[in-house]
Amino acid sequence: MNRRLLFLFSLAATLSALGASEAAHNQPSDAEVKAQASALEVAGGFSNDGFKTRDSHTFAPIAVKEPKFIQVNLSSGNQYWFIAAAPAPAKRLAVTLFDEHGKPVPSEFYENNAQAAAGFSPTTSGPYIVRIEELEGAPSVFCLLYSYK
């Protein structure tokens, strides 16, 4: 099977699972609260550079070798940082950005154990894909949020 087709199929399955997961509960778990607090800690550093953190966020389970993909719509002319964080037992996360065709886009990266971020300034408005990966650790939950300016 073509790698891009496999990537897009995996993306569609992940997006469906995330939508069902978010609809299933309203109260965040303790792990989700810890993940969000950790992500907001990283976002606070970007606010010193004029970035505003968007109010919405996404929670999802994460495990090594089970990356999650989230589609976002971005506007050219803006700068973005996508920030993910997970509590223990997660040990190390990575965030990578792709265009709508599954090709990686040039990004800046931040990684500090179970906190990770990728920064990007799109030249074209449209859909992009954020991949969140757990590189080390055991299954956990992550929080993804983003900052923009």
C-alpha positions in Angstrom: 0.0 0.0 0.0 1.3 3.5 -0.8 2.8 5.1 2.3 0.8 8.3 1.9 -2.4 6.4 1.5 -1.5 4.4 4.6 -0.7 7.6 6.5 -4.0 9.2 5.5 -6.0 6.1 6.4 -4.2 6.1 9.8 -5.0 9.8 10.2 -8.7 9.3 9.5 -8.9 6.4 12.0 -7.2 8.5 14.7 -9.4 11.5 14.1 -12.5 9.4 14.5 -11.2 7.9 17.7 -10.3 11.3 19.1 -13.8 12.7 18.4 -15.4 9.7 20.1 -13.1 10.0 23.1 -13.8 13.7 23.6 -17.5 13.2 23.4 -17.4 10.3 25.9 -16.6 12.5 29.0 -16.8 16.0 30.2 -14.8 15.9 33.4 -11.0 15.7 32.9 -9.2 12.9 34.7 -6.3 13.6 37.1 -3.9 12.5 34.3 -5.5 15.0 31.9 -5.3 17.8 34.4 -1.6 17.1 34.9 -1.0 16.9 31.1 -2.8 20.2 30.6 -0.9 21.9 33.3 2.4 20.7 31.9 1.4 21.9 28.4 0.3 25.3 29.7 3.7 25.6 31.4 5.5 25.3 28.1 3.0 27.6 26.4 3.7 30.2 29.1 7.3 30.4 27.7 6.0 31.2 24.2 3.7 34.0 25.6 6.9 35.9 26.5 7.4 36.1 22.7 3.9 37.5 22.1 2.1 34.2 21.4 -1.4 33.8 22.7 -2.6 30.3 23.8 -5.9 29.1 22.3 -8.5 28.1 24.8 -9.3 24.8 23.3 -7.2 21.7 23.8 -7.3 17.9 23.0 -6.8 15.0 25.3 -6.1 11.5 24.0 -4.4 8.3 25.1 -0.8 7.7 23.9 1.6 4.8 23.8 5.0 4.1 22.3 4.6 3.1 18.6 1.0 4.4 18.5 1.3 8.0 17.2 -1.8 10.3 17.1 -2.6 12.6 14.2 -4.7 15.7 14.5 -5.8 17.8 11.5 -5.7 21.6 12.0 -6.5 24.5 9.7 -3.9 27.2 9.7 -3.7 30.7 8.2 -0.7 31.9 6.3 1.0 34.9 7.8 0.6 33.6 11.4 3.1 31.8 13.5 2.1 28.7 15.5 3.5 26.5 18.3 1.8 23.1 18.9 2.5 21.9 22.4 2.0 18.4 23.8 2.6 17.1 27.3 1.9 13.9 29.2 2.3 12.9 32.8 4.2 9.8 34.0 4.6 7.1 33.0 5.2 8.8 29.7 8.9 9.8 29.5 9.5 11.5 26.1 7.2 13.0 23.5 7.7 14.4 20.0 5.6 16.7 17.9 5.9 16.9 14.1 4.0 18.9 11.5 2.9 17.8 8.0 1.2 19.4 5.1 -2.1 18.0 3.9 -0.3 15.5 1.6 1.7 14.0 4.5 5.0 15.7 3.8 6.9 17.1 6.8 7.0 20.9 6.9 10.1 22.9 8.1 9.6 23.5 11.8 11.3 24.5 15.0 11.3 22.0 17.8 11.2 22.0 21.6 11.6 18.8 23.6 11.9 18.4 27.3 11.1 14.8 28.4 7.3 14.4 28.3 6.9 18.0 27.0 7.3 18.7 23.3 6.4 21.4 20.8 6.8 22.2 17.1 6.7 25.8 15.7 5.7 26.7 12.2 4.8 29.7 10.0 2.7 28.4 7.0 3.1 30.2 3.7 -0.2 28.7 2.5 -3.5 28.6 4.4 -5.2 25.3 4.7 -5.2 21.9 6.5 -2.1 20.6 8.2 -1.5 17.6 10.4 0.1 17.4 13.8 1.6 14.1 14.8 2.2 13.4 18.6 4.4 10.5 19.4 5.5 8.9 22.7 9.1 7.9 22.2 9.8 6.5 25.6 7.7 5.4 28.6 4.4 3.5 29.2 0.9 4.3 28.1 -0.4 7.6 29.3 -2.7 10.5 28.2 -1.5 13.7 26.5 -2.8 17.2 26.1 -2.3 19.1 22.9 -2.8 22.9 22.7 -1.5 25.6 20.5 -0.2 29.2 20.6 -0.3 31.7 17.8 0.6 35.2 16.8 
